[in-house]
């Protein structure tokens, strides 16, 4: 067939695209009896736009794969693009993320907040960066900072977000906040409890000078002993304040080291190894001291056993016990109860140290009387 003065062969398939001298034409064919009609429509600009779009998407993908943060695009509740860094952040492969359920990446208590952020983003409303918790494939939760914008992706309105793992920064921030609070507590205790004890000792000595009553010297000594105890207890927070790493320790050895000088039988059974440090000795000392001073027990039983992946430590006394109404408060900072209350410092220190070791501690009633402090730490 002659076209524009030259012989050209028309394409055989209707609906195909034909290229001629650098331009593109869509082909539509109609047959009317023996007459064959072919209609060509110049679609060069459309093809150029498609080519530009492909090149733009390729550049975006290359850039997204090069950046060291997760880049993720979504539409209608589905992920439609993720980069390699998203795999590292979530623990899932790209294929698993794209084929999986959108919400599986987020803990249930985060989902409503994220829905609202998505709604605002897709509506074009201003949206500040925000933090979310992400659940990895292995179950670990990470904290991420999310930056996003609304985009048109292949003709669909969706969201494009960069997700930066800030877990380490959040942990450091919390550690510094905790450190500040601990230092404030130590300062308060040293100023208040120590000064009060020393002031009491000075007053009793003045009374003794006037009356020569030996009982006043005894009271002065008790007040000084209280001040010394407070200062000594400051070392219990060395492990919380310092940044040294944990090490493998033998729980029984720590319990035995702490058991000296209390004047009552302290029976220790079992054995276990955990990740901790020398602060674990202070944990046992505090629990023994609590049993003797507040519980007025005549003995303490310590039982150490493995429970699956955990080491369970039960420190039981047979004293006066702890009323139900305050059991939930005994680990609070500065909480004091009873006529022999001292600093409100000991059990708070126990809790903080056990948390540093990645464990937990609780208190429950003992039978027939007294209390049991139950500690769970990860076995080595």
Secondary structure, DSSP 8 states (H G I E B T S, - for coil): -EETTEE----SSTT-EEEETTEEEEEEEEEETTEEEEEEEE-HHHHHHHHHHHHHHHHHHHHHHHSSSEEEEEETTEEEEE-HHHHHHHS--HHHHHHS-GGGGB-HHHHHHHHHHHHHHHTT-----EEEEEE-TTS-EEEEEEEEEEEEETTEEEEEEEEEE-HHHHHHHHHHHHHHHHHHHHHHHIIIIIHHHHHHHHHHHHHHHHH--HHHHHHHHHHHHHHHHHHHHGGGGHHHHS----EEEEHHHHHHHHTTTSSSEEEEEE--EEEE-THHHHHHHHHHHHHHHTS--SEEEEEEEEETTEEEEEEEE-SS---GGGGGGTTSTT---STT---S-HHHHHHHHHHHTT-EEEEEE-SSSSEEEEEEEEB-
